[in-house]
Amino acid sequence: MNDLAKFNELIQVNDISMKSEQVASNPILAEDSQSEALRHFRCLLLGSGKRLEVYLTIHAEDQPLTLFDVLFLLALDASGCDMMAGYEVYREKWNGLFGGMGNKPKEIEFFWEELAGRCRQTEALQAFLGDTVYQELLALFGLEQSRPPAS
């Protein structure tokens, strides 16, 4: 069975569907990330009596988001959150390195704020799917976590 067939089976078995709408902005992104070259979406994932609202942004020339796209992008975010886990302890050091003492470069702050928003969505996705299905989804995309999921 190929990966797309496995993905479709995972979606069917767990009765996952999606509704999406284009919105003016993505609350996870920094204000200066709002550009005409980007389109922002609020996506509502539905499954097993649960609902999950997530925000994603794509380039304006990209095709509309499919359920596959949304779950892939969320899995990528999960991988990024996993890779960055623990690095927040260096946040102030990075500010000092890149902005001088007492000066916080806005780009560094935007990075941490966006990462926090993406990680909140990741936690919500894991709660929505449950640990087993969440791990199956990450494995389908080759994005297994390097640490065990939070309990």
N, C-alpha and C positions, 0 to 999 in steps of 0.2 A: 504494500500500500504506500503510495507516495505521500509527501508531506501535506499537500493540499487536501487529499482525501482524508488524512488523519485530522486535519484542522476541521474540515466539514463534519466529520464524525463527532469531534469534541463539541462543536456548536450544536449539533442535533441532539446528542445525548443529554446535554445540559440545557437544552431549550433556550439558547441565547439569541436574542435579536437586538436590533438597534434602530433608534430614530435619531436623526440629526438635523440641525438647523444652523445656517450661517448666522453668526452674531458679529457685532461691531468690534469686539475685542476679546482677548483671551486674558482672564484675570491672573493667570500664572506668569505671563510674560511682563517684562518691564515696559513702562510706557513708551520708551523710545523704540521698542520692538514693533510698535503698531505702524504698519507701512502699507501702502497701496499694493505692494508686491506680495502681500500675504493675505490669506483668507483664514478666518477664525471660525471654529465650529464648537457648538455645544452638542455633545452626543449623549444620548440616554441609552444605556445598556439595560436590557430587561432579561430576566431569567429566573425560573424557579420562585416566582413571587417576589423577587428582589429587584431593586432599581439602583443604578449607579450613573450619576451625571459626571462627565469628564469634559475637559476642554482641550482641543488640539488645534494646531495651526499648520497650514500647508502653504506652499507657494501658489500664487494666483493662477499660474498656468497649469497646475496639477489637476487631475480628474477629481471629481467629488469622492469623498471618503466612503469606503465600503467597510463592512464589519471586519473583514480581514485586515484592512489598513489600520483601523482603529486599534484592534488588539495587537497588531504588530508594533505600532508606535508605542503603545502602553508597555509592551514587553521590553522594548528598547529602553524606555524610561526606567523600568524596573532594573534592568541590567546596569544602567548608569548610576542609579541610587545604590545598588549593591557595590559597585566599584568605588563609589565615593564615601561609603560608610566609614565613619571615624575621622575623616579629613576635616570635619568642621572644627576640630580642636585647633587647626592651623589658621582659622579665619582671620583672627587679629594679626597674626604674623604676616599673612599675605597682604593685609591692608598696609602694614608698616613697610613691607618690601616694595610695594607698588605705589604707595601714596605718601610715604613719609609718616612720621610720628603724628598721631592724632588726626590724620587725614584719611578718609575712606573713599577710594575711587568708586564712582558710581557703578562702573562696569563690574567691579568685583562684588559689590553689594547686590547688583541685579543678578549676577550668577548665583549667589547663595540663595536669594529669594526665589528664583526660578527653580533651582534644585529642590528647595523645600516644598514648593508647590507640586512639582513632579513626584516627589517621594510621598506626599500626602495622597496623591491620586493612585500611586502604586499600592499603598497600604489599603486604600479603599477597594482597589481592584482585587487584591488578595482576599479581603473580607467578602466581597461580592461572589467570587468564584469558589472560595474555600481553598485550603492549602493544597489539596491533591490536584484539583483542576488547574490551579494557578501554576503549580510546578510542571504539570503536563504541558500547559501553554508555553511556558518558557523553554521547555525541552524541545517542543516542536520547532521553535525558532533558533535552537542552538544557544540559548541564553540562560542555561542553568545557573543558579546562584552559587556563589563561592562560599556562602555561609548558610546555615539552616534558617528557614523562615522564622519570623518573630512569632512567639506563642501568644 
